[in-house]
């Protein structure tokens, strides 16, 4: 029996296995907002209102590890798209 084929990943100089195309630019931090209350603060809604919107899939967010997470950019785009359609 031969050994299973395991593809190798290209390694960059630091040996982490990520290529330049898979890394975030160092000057661009993640724009994630964690938790319904924090997401509500970004969109100017109460935690209860925000939780309702999240549970009904009315916001661009998802659960990760039991906690809601959203991108500030996607939240902004979500609401800007609504204004441009009017």
N, C-alpha and C positions, 0 to 999 in steps of 0.2 A: 504494500500500500504506500502510495506516495504522500508526501506532506501536503496539506491544503495550500492553495495559492493565497498568499496574503500580499496585497498590493502595498508598495512602499509609498509614503507620502514625501513630497519634497520638503526639505528642511532649509530654513533660512539660517543666517549667521548665528542666531541665538539658540538654535537647536530645538525650538518649541514645536516644530511641525506645521506652523502656519506660514502661508506664503504672504507676500505683500498684498495680494488681492483679497485675502480673507481677514486681514487685520484692519481695525479701525484706525484712521489717522490719529496720531497722538494728540493733536491739538483739537480734536473733536470728541468730547466726552459723550457717553451715552445719555440720551435725553429721557430716560425712563422715570416714571412716577409710580411709586409702589403704594398700594392701599387705596380703598374707596375714599377715605377722608382726604388724602392728599390729591387724588384725582379731582375730587369735588372742589378743592381749593383752586385748582388750575382753571376749572370751568365755571367757577363762582356759583356752586350749588352746595346744598347741605349734604352731609354724608348719607342721610336717608334717601334724598332725591337721587344722588349719584349711584347708590347701591341699586335702586330700582332700575335706573337706566342701564347699568352694567348687567344685571340679571336678565333683562329683556333684550340684550344684544343691541342696544341703541347707541353704544359708544364703541369706538375701535380699541378694544382692550381684550385681555384674556386672563385667565387664572394661571398662575404658576406657583406650585407648591402651596396651594390653598389661598393665595393672596392675589388680588387683582393688580395687574400691571398694564400701563399704557405708555405710549410714546407722546411726549409733548407735541412733537411735529405732527403726528397723525391726528391728535385731538384738534389742533389748530386747523389742519387741512379739512377735517370732518365738518367743522363749523363754517369755515370759509366757503366750502362747496355749497352749503345750504344757502348762504347769502347770495352767491353768484347765480344760483338757479332762479331766484325771484325776479 
